[in-house]
């Protein structure tokens, strides 16, 4: 059983000469008061932040460290938006992406404590319209399964309804789950997904009559503190909000934040380092606030941190951190890390990434928030900050992740170069006349996509979003490359047209062009059929045209 850390006296935040947030109880410091270890002193963190910002082109970052219920460190670095003077501080709001999932779990835990829900309730009993592709899985899927990435859906399956921003509603997304074919058998394999957390979020209005946003805001975020908001639209009155950034063609660029709300239960919360520090302290205290009141019971907290699904450990990472096992609980990854238990999660939105690590045995929590889409930046900061708390030999995490990022970029560049070489070899000549590909294509869960002709080029446009339109280039046979107009997506794709026995184009499938494409661009799950009304009556090969 975990030992609950002693509740810290109500603290007030004072600003020291360096601008670092420090904590004082107003009393003389006790001999055993928690302190930052050597290597994690404020000056060390300042130097590390400056190095990471420069190395990975990060405009703004916020960091917090807690121990034994006390905030040891909370500080912002850089600016909220590139080219603008407003500074990031410990109260600046960032999109925390999938770190929202733990809040959705906490909201459900309150309903379990109230006897309104059970973790092993069948989903179809609570959401009668819920269906998956396999009727057996539909009947057997439980609330526990919604939260643990073991339904049989593939990695990121259906995320193209969420990203880039679209007008799919939450109800539409849940309805369309029935069209997503499984990638593995039920409860046999881990594959991270977002859509089932969207479904989990719908349990809240079903059982309470209150929207997920209102319930999480009033039941959790307002009580936790830190000015955090359940969704982006609630931040409009707050000037201290970081803007998202992406590196496009080598240049750091501010991009528009994602205004969608359909994915809120899976990734919408906007929070600050101070707010996430309070959240970390609550988690480390088995769901209890500093005054002893409970958000959820210790029994539900134990469920959250109980291994549910085995997650493979990459050999390289396992060797570096002496990690032998990894599991997914409820909204958290669970693993051994340099001989200690670590509970963690990352989160990402367009132009934003976040990272939370909890060390229950040490009663330590570390939070890193950034406004640039760099996993290398948050990972090198996080793991550098963890080392001193674990008495680990200091490692060059910045160098490690810089090299890994360079290797990943090289793989992406090679995919682009290979595609360009194939396009050049094809001489811009498709196998069929361009008009043979023109038409409307329909996928059961994603909807329509249109192939149109503009001069001597084809264009592909997805419905339900304004952000997925791009020119197509013939690559080989009936395979084309589509390069999206919005270069911030970093998700160019391959399009493979199929033909029937009559030689006419009957449909198309897709795949990511690069192995580095984010898994949420799940092109491989699409299977478009050409609408009958758009099919030509006769087709000739390119040589006969």
VOVEXBA-319448 format. One line per field, with one value per residue (C-alpha): residue number from 1; residue in one letter; z, x, y. Coordinates in Angstrom, 2 decimals. Example, Ala and Ser with C-alpha at 12.3 -4.5 7.8 and 13.67 -1.06 7.14 Angstrom:
REM VOVEXBA-319448
num	(1 2)
residu	(a s)
pz	(7.80 7.14)
px	(12.30 13.67)
py	(-4.50 -1.06)
END
This chain:
REM VOVEXBA-319448
num	(1 2 3 4 5 6 7 8 9 10 11 12 13 14 15 16 17 18 19 20 21 22 23 24 25 26 27 28 29 30 31 32 33 34 35 36 37 38 39 40 41 42 43 44 45 46 47 48 49 50 51 52 53 54 55 56 57 58 59 60 61 62 63 64 65 66 67 68 69 70 71 72 73 74 75 76 77 78 79 80 81 82 83 84 85 86 87 88 89 90 91 92 93 94 95 96 97 98 99 100 101 102 103 104 105 106 107 108 109 110 111 112 113 114 115 116 117 118 119 120 121 122 123 124 125 126 127 128 129 130 131 132 133 134 135 136 137 138 139 140 141 142 143 144 145 146 147 148 149 150 151 152 153 154 155 156 157 158 159 160 161 162 163 164 165 166 167 168 169 170 171 172 173 174 175 176 177 178 179 180 181 182 183 184 185 186 187 188 189 190 191 192 193 194 195 196 197 198 199 200 201 202 203 204 205 206 207 208 209 210 211 212 213 214 215 216 217 218 219 220 221 222 223 224 225 226 227 228 229 230 231 232 233 234 235 236 237 238 239 240 241 242 243 244 245 246 247 248 249 250 251 252 253 254 255 256 257 258 259 260 261 262 263 264 265 266 267 268 269 270 271 272 273 274 275 276 277 278 279 280 281 282 283 284 285 286 287 288 289 290 291 292 293 294 295 296 297 298 299 300 301 302 303 304 305 306 307 308 309 310 311 312 313 314 315 316 317 318 319 320 321 322 323 324 325 326 327 328 329 330 331 332 333 334 335 336 337 338 339 340 341 342 343 344 345 346 347 348 349 350 351 352 353 354 355 356 357 358 359 360 361 362 363 364 365 366 367 368 369 370 371 372 373 374 375 376 377 378 379 380 381 382 383 384 385 386 387 388 389 390 391 392 393 394 395 396 397 398 399 400 401 402 403 404 405 406 407 408 409 410 411 412 413 414 415 416 417 418 419 420 421 422 423 424 425 426 427 428 429 430 431 432 433 434 435 436 437 438 439 440 441 442 443 444 445 446 447 448 449 450 451 452 453 454 455 456 457 458 459 460 461 462 463 464 465 466 467 468 469 470 471 472 473 474 475 476 477 478 479 480 481 482 483 484 485 486 487 488 489 490 491 492 493 494 495 496 497 498 499 500 501 502 503 504 505 506 507 508 509 510 511 512 513 514 515 516 517 518 519 520 521 522 523 524 525 526 527 528 529 530 531 532 533 534 535 536 537 538 539 540 541 542 543 544 545)
residu	(x x x x x x x x x x x x x x x x x x x x x x x x x x x x x x x x x x x x x x x x x x x x x x x x x x x x x x x x x x x x x x x x x x x x x x x x x x x x x x x x x x x x x x x x x x x x x x x x x x x x x x x x x x x x x x x x x x x x x x x x x x x x x x x x x x x x x x x x x x x x x x x x x x x x x x x x x x x x x x x x x x x x x x x x x x x x x x x x x x x x x x x x x x x x x x x x x x x x x x x x x x x x x x x x x x x x x x x x x x x x x x x x x x x x x x x x x x x x x x x x x x x x x x x x x x x x x x x x x x x x x x x x x x x x x x x x x x x x x x x x x x x x x x x x x x x x x x x x x x x x x x x x x x x x x x x x x x x x x x x x x x x x x x x x x x x x x x x x x x x x x x x x x x x x x x x x x x x x x x x x x x x x x x x x x x x x x x x x x x x x x x x x x x x x x x x x x x x x x x x x x x x x x x x x x x x x x x x x x x x x x x x x x x x x x x x x x x x x x x x x x x x x x x x x x x x x x x x x x x x x x x x x x x x x x x x x x x x x x x x x x x x x x x x x x x x x x x x x x x x x x x x x x x x x x x x x x x x x x x x x x x x x x x x x x x x x x x x x x x x x x x x x x)
pz	(0.00 -0.86 1.97 1.64 1.93 4.80 3.92 3.62 5.48 3.37 1.43 -0.12 -3.25 -3.02 -5.93 -5.29 -6.82 -9.76 -10.53 -9.48 -7.60 -4.14 -1.33 2.22 4.95 6.92 9.59 10.16 7.74 9.30 9.20 6.97 4.66 1.04 -1.05 -4.61 -4.94 -6.31 -10.10 -9.89 -8.28 -9.84 -11.63 -13.03 -14.36 -15.83 -17.75 -18.91 -20.11 -22.06 -23.72 -24.66 -25.99 -28.22 -29.33 -30.21 -31.18 -28.35 -27.82 -24.42 -21.63 -18.11 -15.48 -12.04 -9.42 -6.33 -3.42 -0.30 -1.14 -1.57 -4.77 -4.84 -8.18 -10.69 -13.41 -16.99 -19.71 -22.99 -24.64 -25.24 -28.96 -31.15 -32.04 -29.22 -25.82 -23.44 -21.18 -20.08 -16.32 -13.99 -14.56 -18.38 -19.84 -22.28 -24.08 -22.25 -24.90 -23.75 -20.16 -20.18 -20.12 -16.43 -15.67 -17.56 -15.50 -12.31 -13.33 -13.89 -10.55 -8.76 -10.35 -9.30 -5.73 -5.89 -7.05 -10.41 -12.47 -12.25 -14.00 -15.25 -16.42 -20.04 -22.18 -24.21 -20.98 -20.34 -23.95 -25.75 -29.20 -28.83 -31.44 -32.55 -35.75 -34.02 -32.35 -29.73 -28.69 -28.63 -26.15 -23.95 -23.90 -20.41 -19.07 -18.04 -21.68 -22.84 -20.75 -21.38 -25.14 -25.61 -27.61 -30.78 -32.59 -34.34 -33.25 -33.55 -35.36 -36.50 -35.40 -38.81 -37.51 -34.84 -36.50 -38.30 -36.97 -38.36 -37.78 -36.60 -33.47 -30.49 -31.29 -34.91 -33.81 -31.44 -34.12 -36.65 -34.36 -35.82 -39.20 -37.92 -38.52 -35.68 -36.06 -33.40 -31.32 -28.27 -25.15 -26.81 -27.64 -26.65 -29.28 -28.17 -29.20 -28.59 -29.75 -26.86 -24.43 -26.37 -25.71 -22.05 -21.75 -22.99 -19.92 -17.87 -19.50 -19.81 -16.06 -14.69 -17.24 -17.21 -20.10 -19.78 -19.93 -17.14 -14.95 -15.23 -14.78 -11.66 -10.09 -10.66 -12.19 -10.08 -6.95 -8.00 -8.77 -11.06 -13.44 -15.66 -18.18 -19.54 -23.15 -25.27 -25.60 -21.82 -22.02 -24.06 -21.01 -19.86 -21.48 -20.16 -22.78 -24.80 -28.58 -30.53 -32.81 -35.47 -37.39 -41.08 -43.71 -41.03 -39.59 -36.22 -37.02 -34.84 -35.95 -35.13 -32.09 -32.72 -31.99 -32.09 -29.05 -30.12 -28.71 -25.39 -23.09 -24.78 -24.97 -24.54 -21.12 -20.94 -17.78 -16.18 -14.40 -11.09 -11.90 -12.97 -9.82 -7.71 -9.84 -9.30 -5.55 -5.55 -7.46 -5.12 -2.16 -3.40 -4.64 -1.57 -1.42 1.10 3.49 3.53 1.36 -1.32 -5.01 -5.37 -2.98 -2.41 -3.77 -7.12 -7.17 -6.73 -9.78 -11.81 -11.01 -11.36 -14.54 -17.08 -20.46 -21.21 -23.23 -25.14 -23.98 -26.70 -26.06 -26.45 -23.92 -21.57 -21.45 -20.76 -17.81 -16.61 -17.53 -17.58 -17.76 -18.84 -18.54 -19.09 -16.17 -16.29 -18.07 -16.95 -18.09 -15.30 -15.35 -13.44 -14.08 -12.68 -9.93 -8.94 -9.86 -12.37 -13.34 -16.39 -19.48 -22.36 -24.38 -27.73 -29.76 -32.86 -31.69 -28.02 -25.98 -22.27 -19.98 -16.43 -14.34 -10.83 -8.58 -5.86 -3.70 -3.60 -3.46 -6.40 -9.43 -12.41 -15.07 -18.36 -20.72 -24.05 -26.95 -29.69 -31.18 -30.05 -28.20 -27.93 -25.92 -23.29 -23.01 -22.52 -19.92 -18.07 -17.90 -16.93 -14.01 -12.88 -12.65 -9.43 -7.58 -8.39 -7.60 -11.19 -12.91 -14.91 -18.57 -21.62 -22.42 -24.61 -26.78 -26.83 -27.99 -30.40 -32.12 -32.11 -33.60 -36.29 -37.09 -37.35 -39.62 -41.82 -42.17 -43.12 -45.63 -47.22 -47.65 -49.39 -51.58 -52.56 -53.49 -55.53 -57.36 -58.20 -59.40 -61.59 -63.01 -63.85 -65.70 -64.29 -66.32 -64.57 -65.71 -66.72 -68.10 -65.23 -65.78 -65.05 -61.38 -60.95 -58.73 -55.24 -53.01 -49.82 -46.70 -44.15 -41.12 -42.53 -45.17 -48.60 -50.33 -53.75 -56.49 -58.89 -61.82 -61.96 -65.25 -65.55 -61.85 -59.63 -56.21 -53.23 -50.77 -47.62 -46.48 -42.92 -42.69 -44.48 -43.67 -45.84 -49.43 -51.62 -55.05 -56.23 -58.22 -60.14 -58.61 -60.19 -61.69 -60.03 -56.97 -56.29 -53.63 -52.07 -50.47 -48.29 -48.72 -44.95 -44.38 -40.59 -40.83 -41.67 -42.94 -46.72 -47.95 -50.64 -52.58 -54.35 -56.80 -57.49 -60.65 -61.41 -64.08 -66.57 -65.96 -64.41 -61.09 -58.35 -55.15 -53.33 -50.20 -48.50 -46.36 -44.71 -46.99 -44.16 -41.30 -39.03 -39.63 -36.39 -35.74 -35.56 -39.33 -39.71 -43.50 -43.46 -41.93 -44.89 -47.64 -50.14 -52.70 -55.72 -55.89 -58.86 -60.21 -60.57 -62.40 -66.12 -68.68 -70.55 -69.68 -71.86 -70.76 -70.90 -74.05 -75.85 -74.86)
px	(0.00 1.34 2.20 0.39 2.80 2.34 0.10 2.12 1.08 -0.79 1.97 2.32 4.39 7.16 9.26 12.99 15.55 16.06 12.34 12.02 8.89 9.80 7.58 7.36 4.93 5.57 7.36 10.98 11.99 11.94 15.10 13.43 11.70 11.84 14.55 15.76 18.63 22.07 21.78 18.22 19.02 17.33 20.51 20.92 17.36 17.81 20.89 19.18 16.09 18.25 20.14 16.98 15.21 18.16 18.81 15.22 13.93 11.37 9.93 8.35 8.48 7.14 8.51 7.30 8.67 6.80 7.82 5.93 3.03 5.26 5.99 9.79 10.08 7.75 8.99 8.39 10.97 10.88 7.82 4.21 4.48 7.56 8.38 6.24 7.43 4.95 6.85 5.91 5.50 4.30 0.68 0.80 -1.75 -0.60 -2.58 -1.72 -3.13 -3.43 -2.54 -6.26 -7.02 -6.13 -8.66 -11.36 -10.49 -10.69 -14.13 -15.31 -13.79 -16.03 -19.04 -17.73 -17.38 -20.98 -22.21 -23.37 -20.83 -18.60 -15.27 -16.49 -19.90 -20.60 -20.35 -23.42 -25.46 -24.46 -24.33 -26.97 -26.06 -22.41 -21.14 -17.77 -16.97 -17.14 -20.50 -18.77 -16.49 -19.48 -21.22 -18.19 -16.40 -16.33 -15.60 -12.21 -11.55 -12.39 -9.49 -6.72 -5.98 -6.74 -9.97 -8.35 -8.47 -5.22 -2.80 -4.58 -7.49 -10.05 -8.00 -8.47 -11.92 -10.11 -6.93 -6.51 -9.47 -12.77 -16.48 -17.22 -19.36 -18.72 -21.86 -20.75 -17.34 -18.82 -21.27 -18.47 -16.51 -18.58 -16.87 -13.29 -11.99 -9.87 -6.11 -5.80 -8.02 -9.85 -7.68 -4.65 -2.48 -1.75 -2.53 -2.96 -6.24 -8.12 -11.63 -12.52 -11.63 -14.10 -16.67 -15.62 -16.22 -19.79 -20.56 -20.46 -23.40 -25.25 -25.01 -25.07 -26.84 -23.78 -21.37 -17.86 -16.47 -18.68 -18.21 -14.41 -14.20 -16.34 -15.70 -11.93 -10.13 -11.71 -10.93 -7.37 -6.60 -4.03 -6.53 -6.75 -9.59 -11.37 -11.26 -9.65 -12.77 -12.78 -9.40 -10.62 -10.69 -7.22 -4.34 -1.68 -2.03 0.81 0.45 1.28 4.32 5.64 8.91 7.95 10.69 13.28 11.47 9.70 6.12 3.14 0.09 -3.59 -4.71 -7.09 -10.63 -12.26 -14.17 -15.16 -11.95 -12.12 -12.25 -9.10 -7.00 -8.42 -7.40 -5.40 -3.30 -0.34 2.74 1.21 -2.06 -0.33 1.82 -1.35 -2.68 0.55 0.34 -3.26 -2.25 0.67 -1.72 -4.09 -6.65 -6.67 -6.41 -4.09 -7.02 -7.66 -10.78 -10.87 -11.58 -11.81 -11.17 -7.88 -9.55 -10.21 -6.70 -5.33 -7.35 -5.85 -2.30 -2.89 -1.37 -4.06 -2.34 1.24 3.10 6.25 9.49 11.86 15.21 17.22 15.11 14.91 18.69 19.17 16.76 16.94 13.26 12.10 8.32 5.75 1.98 -0.99 -3.33 -6.24 -4.90 -1.31 1.72 3.32 6.91 10.10 12.65 16.17 14.95 11.90 8.24 7.35 3.84 3.81 2.08 2.80 0.40 0.45 -1.69 -0.74 2.21 2.04 3.49 3.40 5.00 4.12 6.17 5.35 7.72 5.43 8.21 9.99 6.72 8.03 6.26 7.83 5.90 7.18 4.98 6.10 4.58 6.56 5.85 9.16 9.09 12.87 12.64 10.21 11.87 15.38 14.12 12.05 14.69 17.42 15.25 14.44 18.06 19.00 15.90 16.82 20.52 21.14 24.39 23.81 23.27 23.37 19.69 19.86 22.50 20.63 17.34 19.04 20.64 17.38 15.57 18.25 17.94 14.17 14.51 16.89 14.33 11.69 14.00 14.80 11.09 10.65 13.69 12.54 9.13 10.69 12.88 9.84 7.94 10.87 11.09 7.38 7.94 4.72 2.79 0.01 -0.95 -4.43 -5.57 -5.97 -9.71 -10.02 -9.19 -11.47 -14.49 -15.95 -14.78 -16.49 -15.06 -17.56 -16.09 -14.21 -16.76 -16.08 -12.88 -12.81 -10.21 -10.40 -8.34 -6.62 -4.81 -2.29 -2.54 -4.89 -5.92 -7.25 -9.59 -11.03 -14.50 -15.27 -12.02 -10.37 -6.85 -6.43 -6.15 -3.16 -1.69 -1.15 1.84 1.99 4.56 4.21 1.29 -1.86 0.05 0.27 1.87 -0.31 1.48 -0.84 -1.03 -0.76 2.90 2.47 0.71 3.96 1.81 2.10 0.58 0.49 -2.72 -3.26 -6.15 -7.66 -9.48 -12.20 -12.21 -13.40 -10.25 -12.17 -11.06 -13.29 -11.70 -8.54 -6.55 -3.90 -0.78 1.64 4.49 7.02 7.63 7.90 4.30 2.34 0.15 -2.99 -2.85 -4.20 -4.41 -3.99 -7.45 -9.16 -10.86 -12.55 -15.07 -15.77 -19.28 -21.10 -22.24 -18.63 -17.21 -16.42 -18.08 -14.91 -11.22 -8.13 -4.54 -2.12 -0.55 -3.90 -4.99)
py	(0.00 3.45 5.79 9.07 12.01 14.40 17.31 20.49 23.59 26.08 27.77 31.15 31.71 34.26 35.47 35.31 37.62 35.25 35.19 31.54 30.56 29.27 28.09 29.34 28.26 31.45 29.37 28.45 25.70 22.26 20.20 17.62 20.12 18.93 20.56 20.37 17.90 18.82 19.02 20.35 23.69 26.74 27.81 24.29 24.31 27.78 26.65 23.47 25.37 27.84 24.98 23.12 26.21 27.00 23.41 22.55 26.01 26.24 29.75 29.10 26.54 26.17 23.78 22.72 20.30 19.11 16.92 15.84 18.13 21.19 23.10 23.26 24.99 26.65 28.93 29.98 30.52 32.38 33.91 32.96 33.70 34.02 37.62 39.02 40.29 38.63 36.22 32.72 32.33 29.59 30.66 30.65 28.25 25.56 22.88 19.65 17.27 13.67 14.53 15.41 11.68 11.38 14.15 12.25 9.18 11.24 12.52 8.95 7.91 10.41 8.68 5.27 6.56 7.78 4.38 5.71 3.76 0.70 0.18 -3.19 -2.01 -2.91 0.22 -0.74 -0.76 2.86 4.11 2.02 3.37 2.38 -0.09 -1.40 -3.29 -6.70 -7.49 -9.65 -6.79 -4.45 -6.76 -7.34 -3.97 -2.43 1.03 -0.37 -1.29 2.23 3.55 1.01 0.88 -2.83 -2.84 -4.19 -0.85 0.06 2.77 6.12 4.50 7.05 10.07 11.69 12.63 14.68 15.95 18.25 20.29 19.06 19.57 16.03 16.04 13.79 11.78 11.31 10.11 7.55 6.40 5.93 3.61 0.76 1.22 0.93 -2.59 -4.00 -4.36 -7.09 -9.32 -8.00 -7.44 -9.03 -6.04 -2.45 0.20 3.80 5.39 8.63 7.83 5.53 8.33 10.48 7.75 7.56 11.30 10.86 8.76 11.94 13.80 10.50 9.86 13.42 15.60 17.88 18.26 16.84 20.37 21.75 18.69 18.65 22.42 22.65 19.26 19.12 22.10 24.85 22.83 22.01 25.67 27.22 28.79 25.71 25.44 22.39 23.58 26.29 28.45 29.03 30.82 33.81 36.11 35.06 36.98 34.58 31.84 30.33 30.14 26.96 26.77 24.42 24.48 24.79 24.66 25.38 28.39 28.56 29.58 30.42 28.45 28.72 26.69 23.82 25.11 21.67 20.44 16.92 15.43 17.35 14.28 12.94 16.08 19.58 20.91 24.14 24.28 26.04 24.74 25.84 24.10 20.90 21.04 21.04 18.15 16.21 16.75 15.51 12.39 11.71 12.11 9.37 11.88 14.14 17.92 19.65 20.16 16.40 16.47 13.80 14.32 10.55 7.69 5.91 2.77 4.46 5.87 2.37 1.30 4.13 3.04 -0.71 -2.24 -3.10 -3.47 -4.53 -1.89 -2.89 -1.25 -0.08 -1.84 1.36 3.26 0.30 0.00 3.71 3.86 0.25 -0.15 -3.78 -3.38 -0.83 -0.95 1.32 1.93 4.35 7.45 6.79 4.81 2.76 1.51 0.85 3.59 3.43 1.14 3.20 3.27 5.98 7.07 9.31 10.59 12.91 15.01 16.73 19.11 21.06 23.17 22.11 19.24 18.38 15.81 14.75 12.31 11.13 9.16 7.75 6.30 9.66 11.65 13.71 15.16 16.93 18.86 20.27 22.30 23.79 25.71 23.98 20.59 19.03 15.75 15.95 19.17 17.93 14.53 15.90 18.38 15.78 13.08 15.54 16.71 13.15 11.96 13.84 12.62 9.02 9.40 8.40 9.17 12.37 11.62 13.85 13.65 16.75 15.11 11.80 13.33 15.71 12.73 10.81 13.81 14.09 10.38 10.73 13.75 11.78 8.97 11.51 13.18 9.82 9.04 12.40 11.84 8.35 9.73 12.53 10.03 7.89 10.96 11.97 8.45 8.58 11.83 13.23 10.68 8.79 5.29 6.51 9.88 12.35 12.64 8.92 9.60 12.63 12.04 11.83 9.00 7.84 6.20 4.83 6.60 9.59 10.61 12.07 13.08 14.69 14.30 17.24 18.42 21.79 22.19 19.38 18.45 16.51 17.78 15.85 17.54 15.94 16.89 18.09 20.08 22.98 21.79 18.70 19.83 19.26 18.65 15.08 13.88 10.61 8.29 4.84 2.97 4.25 5.49 9.24 11.40 14.09 17.02 19.08 22.84 23.24 22.36 22.40 19.03 17.17 14.32 13.96 10.71 8.08 7.46 4.14 4.04 0.64 -0.40 -2.88 -5.58 -2.95 -0.90 1.99 3.48 2.09 3.38 4.37 3.62 5.72 5.41 7.87 8.87 9.06 6.61 9.67 10.80 11.20 8.17 10.31 10.67 7.13 7.10 3.32 2.94 4.60 2.61 4.92 3.71 5.84 7.24 5.68 9.03 10.24 7.20 7.68 5.43 4.56 4.52 4.33 3.89 6.78 5.38 5.34 8.83)
END
